[in-house]
Amino acid sequence: MLLSEIVAFRKVFFVPFVSFVFCFSVVAGAQPHVTGSISNVTRVESWSYFEPRADLPPEAVGDPDYTFIGDRAELGVRIDGRRFDLSGAFNYVRIENLPTRAIGPGALGPGAFYFAATGVRYSYQLYLGELTLRMKSADRKRSFTVGRMALGTQSINRLVRERIESRLIGDFDDSFYERRFDGARVDFDRGPWHFTGGAFMPTQGGYEESTNLTMTRIRLATASATHTTNSGESQAFVHAYRDKRQRRMAVVDNRLTTDRPPDVTITSLGGSHAQTIASARGEFDVVLWGVGQLGDWYGMPHRAGSAALEGGHRWTQSAGKPWLRGGYLWASGDGDAGDGHHTTFFQMLPTSRKYALSAVYSQMNVRDVFAQLWIEPRRFNARIEVHGLTLASGRDLWYQGSGATASGDRFFGYSGRHAGGETSLGTVLEGTVAVPIKKFWSVSAYVGTMWGGGAVQRWFTDAPLVFWSLENVLRF
């Protein structure tokens, strides 16, 4: 089966791609710079999800304990010419030992979502992960990019990369299949300002193995203006999102209605600011992020918002460079299912796990008070966090997910469990450690636990959730 798929892939993608690369190298100008890359990510994930309550119907009780393993390999090439750049990448993913009974009540962790997309204990795909053509001006201050691309930030500001990017639009790179965007974007610089605009359709991915396909019924338009200084970065942005998928899918809101084709049109307007301020022994930092939303949710007016405030201090002159931070996030919920308005903040297409490492909740209908400590000794770096979680509205859902992953399945992209008036979601304690073995080789580990509050104990016992993973990364 796999051999026939590779042969077909070579005929459809590989041979035309190699031919295109050769022709492009000739057209791009004298002696273009060609760079190849190879990477491989192998990860083991083990879940002991919350234990379903014994008084639930037997058919609604799944098995919360499972371990699975996945691998993602990537072969990429980049050609930098005088006026044109070309980049492309092929990916192969294989996941084994997926849980067959990890559903009920709801999906009991990511393993359940991977299994639901395939219906068998394994998942695999060979696919075109990226193919972009970038045309640029002679001074490199203006460019036009078209093709299949990642939308990760180009920012050199660590605060922006770690604490701002991908809150609304992200590559979902914590999943094995990730997410890419087919479309076009323009970029230009003027002094300290950078302007970006683009129109895209996301690919299938995330948990869905049919990753080559584009979700043509989901449209995204985005524009931003970014001002950069030596110590900070400010941005204003607007994102327009439209989901008109034609298959009947679960409607994920507090009305608890039957399946319907998605009918969502939302515009998000917001801004962010990240700043570092020198101190006697290091630097202070502050992060501000806020967004307001308006639009239409299944025929109802949609009005929602979210805001984050974070700050900390990094002792850059001390051993390990400890970085202590804290913050607060609020994302609106809907307090009345029958008032004809939808006020739950909609996270669109984020990389949720970037800000919720446990992957147990999304930044929708939530209040998150957290503290984190980063340390960076010479041979490794570590991150420890504690989150106190409550729901913005107990009459809404406890949401989980990272946005749309498929055009056809019943899965909308988010799932939810009704809180039944409860607002306490729980407390999360988690940590990661990454150890660079060689320049091209690193190993990282994660472990986290969550003690569920009243909203969780409507569905599960008071036993805590425990999740750990071990990841091996090779990059050449």
C-alpha positions as CSV (number, residue, x, y, z in Angstrom):
1,M,0.0,0.0,0.0
2,L,2.7,2.4,1.0
3,L,4.9,1.5,-2.0
4,S,2.1,2.2,-4.5
5,E,1.4,5.5,-2.7
6,I,5.1,6.6,-3.0
7,V,5.1,5.6,-6.7
8,A,2.0,7.6,-7.4
9,F,3.3,10.6,-5.4
10,R,6.5,10.6,-7.5
11,K,4.5,10.7,-10.7
12,V,2.2,13.5,-9.5
13,F,4.5,15.7,-7.5
14,F,8.1,14.7,-7.3
15,V,9.1,14.6,-11.0
16,P,7.3,17.9,-11.9
17,F,8.8,19.5,-8.9
18,V,12.4,18.5,-9.8
19,S,11.8,19.7,-13.3
20,F,10.5,23.0,-12.1
21,V,13.5,23.4,-9.7
22,F,15.9,22.9,-12.6
23,C,14.1,25.4,-14.9
24,F,13.8,27.9,-12.0
25,S,17.6,27.6,-11.3
26,V,18.3,28.7,-14.9
27,V,15.8,31.5,-14.9
28,A,16.5,32.9,-11.4
29,G,19.8,34.3,-12.5
30,A,23.5,33.5,-12.3
31,Q,24.5,31.2,-9.5
32,P,21.4,31.1,-7.4
33,H,22.0,29.8,-3.8
34,V,20.5,26.4,-3.3
35,T,19.9,25.0,0.2
36,G,18.6,21.6,1.1
37,S,17.2,20.5,4.4
38,I,16.2,17.2,6.1
39,S,14.3,16.9,9.4
40,N,12.7,14.1,11.4
41,V,10.5,14.4,14.5
42,T,9.6,11.3,16.4
43,R,7.2,11.7,19.4
44,V,5.7,9.4,22.0
45,E,2.6,10.7,23.7
46,S,1.0,9.0,26.7
47,W,-2.4,10.1,28.2
48,S,-4.2,9.3,31.4
49,Y,-7.2,11.6,30.6
50,F,-9.8,12.4,33.2
51,E,-11.7,9.2,34.3
52,P,-15.3,9.3,33.0
53,R,-17.9,9.2,35.8
54,A,-19.4,5.7,36.5
55,D,-23.0,7.0,36.4
56,L,-22.8,8.0,32.7
57,P,-24.4,5.6,30.2
58,P,-22.0,2.8,29.4
59,E,-22.1,3.6,25.7
60,A,-20.8,7.1,26.6
61,V,-17.8,6.0,28.5
62,G,-14.4,5.7,26.8
63,D,-11.0,4.4,27.8
64,P,-8.9,7.5,28.9
65,D,-5.5,5.6,29.1
66,Y,-3.4,5.2,26.0
67,T,0.0,5.7,24.5
68,F,0.8,6.2,20.8
69,I,3.8,7.1,18.7
70,G,4.2,9.2,15.6
71,D,6.9,10.3,13.2
72,R,7.2,13.2,10.7
73,A,10.0,13.4,8.1
74,E,10.6,16.4,5.8
75,L,12.7,16.8,2.8
76,G,13.0,20.5,1.7
77,V,14.9,22.6,-0.8
78,R,15.2,26.4,-1.1
79,I,16.6,28.4,-4.0
80,D,17.5,32.0,-3.5
81,G,17.9,34.0,-6.6
82,R,18.5,37.7,-7.3
83,R,14.8,38.5,-7.9
84,F,13.1,35.2,-7.2
85,D,13.1,32.6,-4.4
86,L,11.6,29.2,-4.6
87,S,11.1,26.8,-1.6
88,G,9.4,23.4,-1.4
89,A,9.1,20.5,1.0
90,F,7.7,17.0,1.0
91,N,6.5,15.4,4.2
92,Y,5.8,11.9,5.4
93,V,3.9,11.1,8.6
94,R,3.2,7.8,10.2
95,I,1.3,7.3,13.5
96,E,0.9,4.0,15.2
97,N,-1.1,2.5,18.1
98,L,-3.9,5.0,18.1
99,P,-6.6,4.5,20.8
100,T,-9.8,2.9,19.5
101,R,-12.0,3.7,22.6
102,A,-10.8,7.1,23.7
103,I,-14.2,8.8,22.9
104,G,-16.8,9.4,25.6
105,P,-17.8,11.8,27.0
106,G,-16.2,13.7,24.1
107,A,-12.7,13.1,22.8
108,L,-10.3,12.1,25.5
109,G,-7.2,13.8,24.2
110,P,-5.6,14.2,20.7
111,G,-5.3,10.4,20.2
112,A,-9.1,10.3,19.9
113,F,-9.1,12.9,17.2
114,Y,-6.4,11.1,15.1
115,F,-8.4,7.9,15.4
116,A,-11.7,9.6,14.5
117,A,-10.1,10.9,11.3
118,T,-9.0,7.4,10.1
119,G,-11.1,4.8,11.9
120,V,-8.1,2.5,12.3
121,R,-5.2,2.2,14.8
122,Y,-2.7,3.9,12.4
123,S,-2.5,7.0,10.2
124,Y,-0.1,7.9,7.4
125,Q,0.4,10.2,4.5
126,L,3.0,11.4,2.0
127,Y,2.2,15.0,1.0
128,L,3.4,18.3,-0.4
129,G,4.0,20.4,2.7
130,E,5.2,23.6,1.0
131,L,5.8,25.1,-2.4
132,T,6.2,28.8,-2.7
133,L,7.5,31.3,-5.2
134,R,8.6,34.7,-3.9
135,M,9.2,37.6,-6.2
136,K,11.1,40.5,-4.6
137,S,12.3,44.0,-5.5
138,A,16.0,44.7,-6.1
139,D,16.3,46.4,-2.6
140,R,14.3,43.4,-1.1
141,K,11.9,45.8,0.6
142,R,8.9,44.6,-1.4
143,S,7.8,41.0,-2.2
144,F,5.0,38.9,-3.5
145,T,4.7,35.3,-2.4
146,V,2.3,32.7,-3.9
147,G,1.8,29.0,-3.3
148,R,1.5,26.7,-0.3
149,M,3.2,28.2,2.8
150,A,3.5,28.4,6.5
151,L,2.4,31.6,8.2
152,G,4.8,31.7,11.1
153,T,6.1,35.1,12.0
154,Q,9.4,36.4,10.6
155,S,9.9,38.4,13.8
156,I,13.3,38.4,15.5
157,N,11.7,39.4,18.8
158,R,11.6,36.4,21.1
159,L,8.6,37.8,23.0
160,V,6.6,38.0,19.8
161,R,7.6,34.4,18.7
162,E,6.8,32.9,22.1
163,R,3.8,34.9,23.4
164,I,2.0,36.6,20.5
165,E,2.2,34.7,17.2
166,S,-0.3,32.0,16.3
167,R,-3.0,33.1,18.8
168,L,-5.5,33.4,16.0
169,I,-3.7,32.1,12.9
170,G,-1.1,29.4,13.2
171,D,0.5,26.4,11.5
172,F,-0.7,23.9,14.2
173,D,2.8,22.6,14.3
174,D,2.3,20.7,17.5
175,S,0.2,18.2,15.5
176,F,1.9,15.6,13.3
177,Y,0.2,16.7,10.1
178,E,0.4,20.5,10.8
179,R,-1.5,23.1,8.8
180,R,-0.5,25.1,5.7
181,F,-2.1,27.8,3.7
182,D,-2.6,28.0,0.0
183,G,-2.8,31.6,-1.3
184,A,-0.8,34.8,-1.8
185,R,0.7,37.5,0.3
186,V,2.4,40.8,-0.2
187,D,5.0,42.3,2.1
188,F,6.8,45.7,2.1
189,D,9.0,47.6,4.4
190,R,9.2,51.3,5.0
191,G,11.7,52.4,7.6
192,P,10.8,50.7,11.0
193,W,7.4,49.6,9.5
194,H,6.5,46.3,7.9
195,F,3.2,45.8,6.1
196,T,1.6,42.5,5.2
197,G,-1.6,41.5,3.4
198,G,-2.8,38.2,2.1
199,A,-5.6,35.9,1.1
200,F,-5.6,32.2,1.9
201,M,-7.4,28.9,2.1
202,P,-6.1,26.4,4.8
203,T,-5.1,22.9,3.9
204,Q,-6.5,19.9,5.7
205,G,-4.1,18.7,8.4
206,G,-3.8,18.7,12.1
207,Y,-5.4,15.3,12.9
208,E,-6.5,14.6,9.3
209,E,-4.3,12.4,7.1
210,S,-5.6,13.7,3.8
211,T,-3.3,16.6,4.1
212,N,-2.7,17.4,0.4
213,L,-6.3,18.7,0.1
214,T,-7.2,22.4,0.4
215,M,-10.3,23.4,2.4
216,T,-11.7,25.6,-0.4
217,R,-14.8,26.5,1.5
218,I,-12.8,28.2,4.3
219,R,-11.4,31.6,3.2
220,L,-9.1,33.8,5.2
221,A,-8.0,37.4,4.5
222,T,-5.4,39.2,6.7
223,A,-3.6,42.5,6.9
224,S,-1.2,43.9,9.5
225,A,1.1,46.8,10.1
226,T,4.1,46.2,12.4
227,H,6.4,48.8,13.9
228,T,9.8,47.5,15.3
229,T,12.3,49.1,17.5
230,N,15.5,47.8,19.2
231,S,13.5,46.9,22.3
232,G,10.0,46.2,21.2
233,E,7.4,45.5,18.5
234,S,3.9,46.8,18.0
235,Q,1.3,45.5,15.6
236,A,-2.2,46.4,14.4
237,F,-4.1,43.6,12.5
238,V,-7.3,42.6,10.9
239,H,-8.4,39.0,10.0
240,A,-11.5,38.1,8.1
241,Y,-12.6,34.5,8.4
242,R,-15.4,32.7,6.5
243,D,-16.4,29.0,6.9
244,K,-19.0,27.8,4.4
245,R,-18.2,24.1,4.4
246,Q,-21.1,22.1,2.8
247,R,-21.0,19.0,4.9
248,R,-23.2,18.7,8.1
249,M,-20.9,19.1,11.1
250,A,-21.4,19.4,14.9
251,V,-22.4,23.0,15.9
252,V,-20.1,23.8,18.7
253,D,-21.8,26.4,20.9
254,N,-24.0,26.5,24.0
255,R,-27.3,26.1,22.0
256,L,-26.6,22.3,21.7
257,T,-28.4,22.1,18.3
258,T,-28.2,19.3,15.8
259,D,-25.5,19.0,13.1
260,R,-25.6,21.7,10.4
261,P,-23.2,22.9,7.6
262,P,-21.0,25.6,9.0
263,D,-22.1,29.1,8.4
264,V,-19.6,31.5,10.1
265,T,-18.3,34.9,9.0
266,I,-16.1,36.7,11.5
267,T,-13.8,39.7,11.4
268,S,-11.2,40.1,14.1
269,L,-9.6,43.5,14.7
270,G,-6.8,43.9,17.3
271,G,-3.3,44.8,18.2
272,S,-0.3,43.8,20.3
273,H,2.7,45.2,21.9
274,A,5.9,43.5,23.2
275,Q,8.6,45.4,25.0
276,T,11.7,44.8,26.9
277,I,13.2,47.3,29.4
278,A,16.8,47.0,30.6
279,S,17.3,46.6,34.4
280,A,20.4,46.5,36.6
281,R,20.6,42.7,36.4
282,G,18.7,41.9,33.2
283,E,15.5,43.1,31.6
284,F,11.8,43.5,32.3
285,D,9.3,42.5,29.7
286,V,5.7,43.3,29.0
287,V,3.2,41.8,26.5
288,L,-0.2,43.3,25.6
289,W,-2.6,41.6,23.2
290,G,-6.2,42.3,22.5
291,V,-8.9,41.7,19.8
292,G,-12.5,42.4,19.2
293,Q,-14.7,40.3,16.9
294,L,-17.9,41.0,15.0
295,G,-19.7,39.0,12.3
296,D,-22.3,36.3,11.8
297,W,-22.5,32.9,13.6
298,Y,-25.0,30.6,12.0
299,G,-27.3,33.6,11.2
300,M,-26.9,35.2,14.6
301,P,-24.9,38.4,15.3
302,H,-21.5,37.6,16.7
303,R,-19.8,40.0,19.1
304,A,-16.8,38.8,21.2
305,G,-13.4,39.7,22.5
306,S,-10.2,38.5,24.1
307,A,-7.3,40.2,25.9
308,A,-4.0,39.2,27.4
309,L,-1.6,41.0,29.8
310,E,1.8,39.5,30.6
311,G,5.0,40.7,32.3
312,G,8.2,39.4,33.8
313,H,11.9,39.7,34.4
314,R,14.8,37.9,33.0
315,W,18.1,37.8,35.0
316,T,20.4,37.7,32.0
317,Q,23.6,38.0,34.1
318,S,22.8,35.1,36.4
319,A,23.6,31.4,35.9
320,G,20.8,29.8,33.9
321,K,19.3,33.2,33.0
322,P,16.1,32.6,34.9
323,W,13.1,34.3,33.4
324,L,10.1,34.6,35.7
325,R,6.8,35.7,34.1
326,G,3.1,35.9,34.9
327,G,-0.1,37.0,33.2
328,Y,-3.8,36.9,32.7
329,L,-5.9,35.9,29.6
330,W,-9.6,36.5,29.2
331,A,-11.7,35.2,26.3
332,S,-15.4,35.9,26.3
333,G,-18.1,33.3,26.6
334,D,-21.8,33.3,25.9
335,G,-24.0,33.6,29.0
336,D,-27.4,33.2,27.3
337,A,-28.1,30.5,24.7
338,G,-31.5,31.9,23.8
339,D,-30.9,35.6,23.3
340,G,-30.2,35.4,19.6
341,H,-26.6,36.6,19.9
342,H,-23.3,34.6,19.9
343,T,-20.6,36.1,22.2
344,T,-18.1,33.2,22.6
345,F,-14.7,34.3,21.4
346,F,-13.8,32.3,18.3
347,Q,-10.1,31.4,18.0
348,M,-10.2,30.8,14.3
349,L,-7.2,28.7,13.1
350,P,-4.6,28.9,16.0
351,T,-1.8,26.8,17.3
352,S,-3.6,26.3,20.6
353,R,-0.9,24.3,22.4
354,K,1.6,27.1,22.1
355,Y,-0.3,28.8,25.0
356,A,-2.0,25.7,26.6
357,L,0.7,23.1,26.6
358,S,-1.6,20.5,28.1
359,A,-3.9,20.7,25.0
360,V,-6.9,20.2,27.3
361,Y,-8.5,23.6,26.7
362,S,-8.6,26.3,24.0
363,Q,-8.5,30.1,24.6
364,M,-12.3,30.4,24.2
365,N,-14.7,31.1,27.1
366,V,-11.8,31.0,29.6
367,R,-10.0,33.0,32.2
368,D,-6.4,31.9,32.6
369,V,-4.1,33.2,35.4
370,F,-0.6,31.8,35.0
371,A,3.0,32.0,36.2
372,Q,5.9,30.5,34.4
373,L,9.7,30.1,34.9
374,W,12.2,29.6,32.1
375,I,15.7,28.6,32.8
376,E,18.5,28.2,30.2
377,P,21.7,26.6,31.6
378,R,24.4,25.9,29.0
379,R,23.3,22.4,28.1
380,F,19.5,22.6,28.2
381,N,16.5,24.9,28.7
382,A,13.4,24.2,30.8
383,R,10.0,25.8,31.3
384,I,7.6,25.3,34.2
385,E,4.1,26.7,34.4
386,V,1.1,26.7,36.6
387,H,-2.4,27.8,35.3
388,G,-5.5,28.6,37.3
389,L,-8.4,28.2,34.9
390,T,-12.0,29.3,35.1
391,L,-14.7,29.7,32.5
392,A,-15.8,33.2,31.5
393,S,-19.4,31.9,31.5
394,G,-20.7,28.7,33.2
395,R,-23.6,28.7,30.8
396,D,-21.3,28.1,27.9
397,L,-18.9,25.2,27.0
398,W,-15.5,24.0,28.0
399,Y,-13.8,24.2,24.5
400,Q,-11.0,22.1,23.1
401,G,-9.3,22.1,19.6
402,S,-7.2,24.1,17.2
403,G,-9.6,25.0,14.4
404,A,-10.8,23.3,11.3
405,T,-8.8,20.3,10.1
406,A,-11.0,18.7,7.4
407,S,-13.6,19.7,4.8
408,G,-15.8,16.7,5.3
409,D,-15.9,14.9,8.6
410,R,-18.4,15.6,11.4
411,F,-15.6,17.3,13.4
412,F,-16.0,21.1,13.2
413,G,-12.5,21.8,14.4
414,Y,-13.4,22.5,18.1
415,S,-15.3,20.3,20.5
416,G,-17.0,21.3,23.7
417,R,-18.7,20.0,26.9
418,H,-21.4,22.0,28.6
419,A,-20.4,23.4,31.9
420,G,-23.9,23.3,33.5
421,G,-23.4,26.6,35.3
422,E,-20.0,25.7,36.8
423,T,-17.1,28.1,36.2
424,S,-14.2,26.3,37.8
425,L,-12.2,24.5,35.1
426,G,-9.2,23.5,37.1
427,T,-5.5,23.9,37.8
428,V,-2.7,22.8,35.5
429,L,1.0,22.2,36.5
430,E,3.3,21.4,33.6
431,G,6.8,21.6,32.4
432,T,9.1,21.0,29.4
433,V,12.8,20.4,29.1
434,A,14.8,20.5,25.8
435,V,18.4,19.1,25.6
436,P,20.6,19.8,22.6
437,I,22.7,16.7,22.0
438,K,24.5,17.9,18.9
439,K,24.0,20.9,16.6
440,F,21.6,18.8,14.5
441,W,20.1,16.6,17.3
442,S,17.9,17.5,20.3
443,V,15.6,15.7,22.7
444,S,12.7,17.2,24.6
445,A,10.2,16.0,27.2
446,Y,6.9,17.3,28.6
447,V,4.9,16.3,31.6
448,G,1.7,17.9,32.9
449,T,-1.2,17.2,35.2
450,M,-4.5,18.9,35.6
451,W,-6.9,18.8,38.6
452,G,-10.4,19.3,37.3
453,G,-12.8,21.8,38.8
454,G,-16.6,21.8,38.9
455,A,-17.0,22.1,35.0
456,V,-14.8,19.0,34.6
457,Q,-16.4,17.0,37.4
458,R,-19.8,17.2,35.7
459,W,-18.4,14.6,33.3
460,F,-15.4,13.0,35.1
461,T,-14.3,11.9,38.5
462,D,-11.9,14.0,40.7
463,A,-8.9,11.9,39.6
464,P,-6.3,14.2,37.9
465,L,-5.4,14.1,34.2
466,V,-1.7,13.2,33.5
467,F,0.0,13.6,30.1
468,W,3.6,13.2,29.1
469,S,5.5,13.1,25.8
470,L,9.1,12.5,24.7
471,E,10.3,13.9,21.4
472,N,13.4,13.3,19.3
473,V,14.3,15.9,16.7
474,L,17.0,15.7,13.9
475,R,17.5,18.7,11.6
476,F,20.1,18.9,8.8
